[in-house]
Amino acid sequence: MKPIITQLEERISSVLTELIGEPAAAVVKPTQDPKFGDYQANGVMGQAKKLKTNPRELATRVVEKLDLSDICETPEIAGPGFINLRVKTEYLTASLTALLNDPDRLGVDTHPEAPVTVVDFSSPNLAKEMHVGHIRSTIIGDVIARILEFLTGKPESIIRQNHVGDWGTQFGMLVAYLKQTHPEVLDQPESFEIADLGVFYQQAKLAFDNDEAFRKQAYQETVNLHRHHDPSLKIWRAFLNESMHHCQQVYDKLGVTLGPEHTRGESAYGELLANVVSDLDKAGMLKESNGAQCVFMDKFKNRDGEIQPLIVQKSDGAFLYATTDLAAIRYRIDQLKATRIIYVTDARQIQHFDMVFTCARQAGWVPPAVSLEHVPFGSVQGEDGKPFKARSGESIKLKALLNEAVERAQSIVEDKNPDLPENEKAQIAHAVGIGAVKYADLSSNLVNDYIFSWDRMLAMEGNTAPYMQYSYARIQSIFRKGDIEQDHSSITPDNISITDPAERTLIRTLLRFNEIIETVGHDLRPHLLTTYLFDLSQNFNTFYNACPVLKSEEPLRTSRLFLCRATASVIQAGLNLLGIETLEKM
Ligand code: ARG
């Protein structure tokens, strides 16, 4: 089903285009106040000048030519030239029936023509355990991948890439430290075991920070790695496996859609870096500056008006983060055949990606049809507005954070539902704790810094995961109470009656699910979905307070049960796309 809003926009735009004689787009928005109808078109006004008429006059001419009679009542012109549109009752009931008859997609069309898309997310720097700084990319990227996958209906066209930092000095440091402290591993570098990578990393880092000679060795080991020298390379691989194993535990606990098959770290591009530099040279884009190889692009000037170069090779021959990203763009376009590449990182990397994208385009590596998109997000702060850290000042490990979330949810469950069997309590605690962490992150506008607050994210009231999960469970309990098995396949528009404004508002909101999912897929702003779900559940509450369900007479009872069913399905599908579990009981 094409979203109602899209149909309205398309039809009004085509009338406008005809009248004006050049392409013109109308903007249609859902209204907040029923006295303006359900939708309002307001792109018409700006176009009036072109016809040397006033906006109201133009709106009148548009409405004369417009045929929306299959969807809307007669359009009304309001104020200076808004067009107010009210969807016909028959259209609402027919569309709701179609939604209920389409339980897998709930009215969201598939877009098999959508581009092959790479989503680069999570991508932690390895060797250390994942900490709170990695959480947003992991959660947001996962949701973007899920939604795009759902929209295309072709999972194989969404390619997840975990661009882990597995090739930096931190690994040279670990290898050097291992060689120093456990020289015996040189005899069997594949089989050594590290009891606690975190502790080992800390000790190595201490040596690195305080011991000049050791630091030199660490750099030397990094060079050895990049030259693929054994046994350094074998030791590196063992560290890498151990470190990825830790990440995978976090991914599994979080329930994000990342597995080993999605990892393609920086090291994978090692062989391609020299070519990146020489191809930039061939394109005439390379300049030496203080011994380093740089690309100067006019767009990037500092405050003094000097161009800030993108450095692709240091004077000692080492390649940089940007060089790897350039190689990765080429790989993704040439080998993976991607025509949309999405990067999910924090906002501190805005400039990095802007430079890398510009450079790759200038070098001619990015066909015009390929879109490169950076999705930046703000940092995680504590309730005091400072960077979110443990009391010791260290960054908080993700594993510990997730365990705490589940423990806190567990105590809420114990409070509310002490008599549930233990395994059910544990299952609820997991879904609620992890769901709360994800939902809180996703529901904040991406560009803002995000304030981490246990109390807020676990609240049963407000725009939170527990509230949404509870809304779902409550609807399920209506069906349990009424002992009702509803059969979708038998529903027809005649089964739906609209007798109260609250029913109408609820249906109208349910029918926006496809619009919201398409918008999120396009704009990559997951909070639009959380805002929508919250709105939906509030509209459901209004309906449920105004309209008795189980106690009403037939045929109203069946109609209202169908509204309950549709609401539960949309909440479940929405939460599912956010990677959040629903519960039958809570
Ligand atoms: N490893 C990087 C970091 O932790 C993020 C990588 C993002 N992806 C990319 N292709 N650069 O900051």
Residues whose N, C-alpha, C, O or C-beta is under 5 A from the ligand:
A	BS01	LIG	D120 S123 P124 N125 H163 G165 D325 T345
